Amino acid sequence: MNLQTLAQNIRRLRTAKRFSQKGLAEASGLSLPAVKNLELAKNEPRMRTLQAIATALDVKLYELFLPVRPLRSVRFRSAKRMQNRENILAEVSRWLNDFNDLEVMLNRRVRFKLEGVWEECSKDNIVEAAALCRKKLRLKSSEPIYDICGLLEAAGVKVRLLSLASNSFFGLSVAERDGGPAIVVNAWERIPVERRIFSAAHELGHLMLHRDAFDVSQTKENKIEEKEADLFAGHFLMPNEGFIEEWNDTCGLNLVDRVFKIKRIFRVSYKTVLFRLKECAITDDSIWMRLNQAYQRRYNRKLSFKEEPLAIDSSEPCGLKPVDFQEDRFSRLVREAVEKDKISLSRGAEMLGIGVEDMQEILRNWGTVQ
């Protein structure tokens, strides 16, 4: 039993749950000195003490013992201070370790397909950088991206969805030198799927444009770099050639149908479409008011309206569903490793973050369809 690892994990998990030491003591039925001694790694605790701590923290017992590899080459910034930042980094670190272990044991390494255009991707011409990346991934100049998770995973980017009740965390990215490239996206139910898709493309923008800015110690947002990543994401998802073509093709529709059809084609938010109209000088700021008025006349209610394509808006009209943004490579590798007896069923459950009984049910489902 590594007491230092145990102490660090208890302290980290307690902070994430917003427990004081006294609060954890009360929730676990332990004395305050006992909790303090655990966090100071003073002596080896009894197993029933640790089980009480795990129950109070709502984690599995083994999570108290897992060593956490500190990540360094991470871009994880937020406009607000995050209480559970350390906990997110620990979870991402364990996931990356498992992912890389699976790739090695199964000989399933995928080289990052965009590394060949890194030097050509310039912050001086971000629209061209997005086009270069699309071309490298064999996307046509006007082609929508129907499955961005699948596209990124096939390109050698590890993708992870987390569900975190936060309106200040949308995603983070990890550089190749720290087990990536990897992109983590917040899939909290209040964040529309269009925003999750945009976050994935936004983080890819950071990976391609801001390689020197991957430093876990930097926590404050750089507004210039955020705008650059936004511009990259918009043009990666909705290239101008395709956008103009679709906009012209829908000229016979009313404004509401026209905007919503294009947003569904490119799987972006309606606000992203409006921003592109302004960017292309097709319209001016009045488009926001005109769309809102047209929407209200048709549906007798206002749009949840902010002049910001990245705002939380769980009521995105004509919205996508969670199944439209779902990674699957990690679970596929877990399945292969279990079926080839490379890892045990319980280890597979641990990797997927589920119980053994749930894992057994998944195994039965795997057996019904190849």
N, C-alpha and C positions, 0 to 999 in steps of 0.2 A: 504493500500500500504506500503510494507516494503522497506523503502528507502535504507537501507544498502544492501539488496539483489539486488535491482535494480542497485545500483551503482557498485556492484561487477560484475554483469552480463554484464553491458555495458562496463566496463573496460576490462573484459575477452574477450568478443566478438570483441571489437575494436582491441585488441592486436592480436587476431587470424586472423583478416582481414588485419593486418599490417597497420592500420590507426594510424596516430598521432592524438592527440586531434584536432589539426587544420584541418587535413584531414577529420575527421569525421564531424566537423562543416561545412566544405564546401560541403561535400557529402549530408548532411541532410538539408542544407539551414538554419542552426542555427548559432548563434554567438558562438565564442570561449568561452566566459565567461559562456554561457548557458551549454555547454558541460562539462566544468570544474565543474560547480555547480552540475550537475547530478552525476558526478563521486565522488564528495565529499559528496553527500547525504545532500545537504544544505536545499533544500526545495522541496515540492511536485510539480512535473511538470504537465503541462496540457497533456491531452491524445493525442492531435494532435502533440505535441512535441515528445512524445514517439513513435508515429506512424512514424514520420519522421526518428527517430533514427533506428527503426526496419527496415524500407525500405532501409536505407543506409547500414545497416549491413547485409541485405538479410536474415533476420530471421522473424519468426512469432511474433506478438506482445506479445503473452503470454509467449514466451521464455525469455523475459526481466524480468518477475516476478517470474520465477520458482526458488525456493530455491534449492541449491545444497548441498547434504550431502557429506562432505569431505571423500574421501576414504583413508585409512591408510595402509591396508594389501594388497598392490599392488606391483607386480613386473613389472615395466615399465622402462626399461633402453634402452639407445640408444648410439651408437658410436658417434653421433653428437648431439649438443644441439638442442632441438626442440622448435620452436616458439609457436606452438599451443598445447603443452603438457597439459596445464591447461584446455583447451577447450575439449580435448579428455577425460580427467578424469571426467569432468562435465557431458559429454554425457553418459559415461559408468555408472556413479553414478545414473543418472536418469533412465537409462534402467534397471539397477539392481533393483532399487526401484519398478519400474513397474512390472518387472518379478516376484519378490517375493510377491508383492501384489496380482497378478493374481493367483499365486500358493496357497496362503492362502484362497482367496475368493472362489476358485474352488476346494479346497482340492486336489490339484494336486502336492503336494510336492514329489520330487524324491530324495531319500537318495543317497549320493555319494557312489557308489558301490566299489570304490577302497580304501576307508578309512581303510578297513580291512588288506590291505597289505602295508600300509604306513611304519610300523616299519621294514618290511622285505626288503623294497627297499633301497638298500645301494649304495652310490656313489663308493664304492670299487668294486662293480660288477654291472655295469650299464646294461650290456647285459642281465644279469639274472633279473634285476629289470624290464626291458621292457617285458621279457617273463612272469614274475609274473603277470603284469598288463594285458597282453593279455589273460592269463589263467583265471584270475578273470572275465574277460569280455566274457568268453566262446568262445574265438577264438581258432581254431586249430593251432597247432604249425607251420604249413606251410601256413596258410590261409591268402590271401590278405584282406585288409580292403577296401571294395567297397564304403562305405559311412561313412567317419570319423565323419562328423557332427552328423549324426543319432546315431552312436555308442556312442559318447561323451554325447549327450543329453539323451540317454537312461540310461547312467551311472550316471546321476545327475549333469553333467557339463553344465552350461549355455553357449551358444555359440553365439557370435555376430560378424557380418561382418561390417566393416567400410570401406569406400573408401576415402583414404587420399593420395593426391599427394605427396608422400615422399619416397625417396630411403633409408631412415634410420629407418623407423618404419615398422616392419613386424607384431608385435603382442604384447600383454600383457596378464597377468593373474591376477586374484583376488582370494585371499584365502577365505576359507569357513567362517571365522570369520567376513568377511566384505560383506557378501551377496552372496558369491560364493559357491563352486568353479565355476569360470567363465573364459572363454578364449575369447579374442577379437583378430581378425585377420584382417589385412589390405587387402582389396579386390580391391585395385586400379587396373585399367585395364592393367597397365604396368607390374604388378606382375603376373607371370604365375600361373595357378591353382595348378600345382605341388608344387610351393613354398608356396602357401597358406596352402595346406594340410600339408606340412612339418612344417610350423609355428604352426599349431594347435597341432601337435604331440610334437613339441619342447616345447610349453608352458605347455603341460601335463607333460613333463619331469621335468620342474621347479616345478610344483605342487607336484610331487611325491618325488623329490630329494632335493629340496631346500626350505623347509617349513620355515626355520628360516631367509630366505633372502627376505621375502615379506615386504618391507618397502618403502613406496611411496617417502620418502625423498632421497632414494638412486637412482641416475640417471645414474651413469657411469656403463658401462658393466663390468662384471667380466669375463674375458676371459676363465678362468678355468671352471666356471659354465656354460658358453655358450657352450663350447665344450662338456661338460657332457650332456647337454640337446640335443645337436645335435646327439650325439651317441645314446642316448635313443630314439630319434625320428626315426633315421634310422632303428634301430632294432625293434621298435614298428610297423613301417609300413612294413618293409621287413625283417622278421625273417630269420636267417641264414639257417635253415632247408629248408624253402620254396625257398629261393634264390638259394642255391646249387642245389636243385632238378630241378628248372626251367633252371638254367644255363647248367646243364648236358643235359637236354631234348632238348635244342636248339643248341647242338653242330654241327648240320649239316648246320646251317645258317651262312651267312657271318657276319662279326663283326657288321656292322651297323644294320642289321635286328635283330641280336641277342640282342644287347643292348636295342634297341627301343622296342622290344617285351616285355622284362622283365620290362622295365620302365612302360609300359602300364599295365602290369599285376598288379604291386604293386602300381601304381599311384604315382610314384616318378619321379624326374628329371633324365635325362640320366647321369648327373654328380654324383648323388647319387649311381647309379649302378657302375660307374667307381671307386668311392671311396671304395665301398664294395669289388670289385675285388682286389684292392690293400690291403685292410684290411685283406682279406682272403688269401693273398699271392698267388693269382692265376695269378697275373700280376705285373708289376712294373710301374714306372712313364711314360714309353714309350707309355702306353695305350692311353694317351691323344692325342699324336701326331698321332698314328696309326688310331684312330677313326676319327680324323679330316681329315686325308689324304683320308681314305676310303669314308667318307661322301662327300668330295670335288670331288672325282672321279665320284661319282654317280650323284650328284646334281649340279655340276659345281659351287659351292659356298662353302664358309667356314662356319662352325658353329660359332655362337656367343660364343667365347671360353674364359673361365676363369677357372683356376683350383680351383674352389670354388663352391660347390653345392648349395650355398645359394644366389648367386648373382642374381640381377635383370636381367632377360633375357626373354623379352616378346615373343621372337621367339623360345621358347622351341619346338624342333622338335617333330612331332607326339603328339602334346600337347592335354591336356584335355580342356574341356569347363567349363565356370562358373557354369553350372547346375551340374557339378560333385562335386562341393563344395558349398553346400547351406544349411543353417540351416533353420528349420521350426517350432520348438516347440513354440517359443514366439508368432508367428503369429497365430498358432493353438489355443493357450490359449486366445488370443485376440478375435478370432472368437467365441470361446465357451462363453466367458464373454458377448459379444455383443448379441449373440443369446439367452442367458439365462437372458438378461436384468440386468446383474450385473454391466455393465458399459454402458454409452450412446454411440451412434455412434460417436459423436464428441470426446469423450474421447478415443475411439478406434483409431480414426484417429490420435489423439495426440500421443498415444503410438507408433504407426507405423511410425510417422514422415511424414504424408501425409495430404493433404487437405481433407475437408469434401466431396467435389465432387468426389475425387478419392476414398474415402472410400465408398461412395454410389455405385460406379461402382464395387468395390470389393465385396460389399454385394450382388449385383445382380449376380456376378459370383459365389459366394458361393451358391446362391439359385438354380443354374442350376445343380450342382453336389454335392452330399452329401459326 
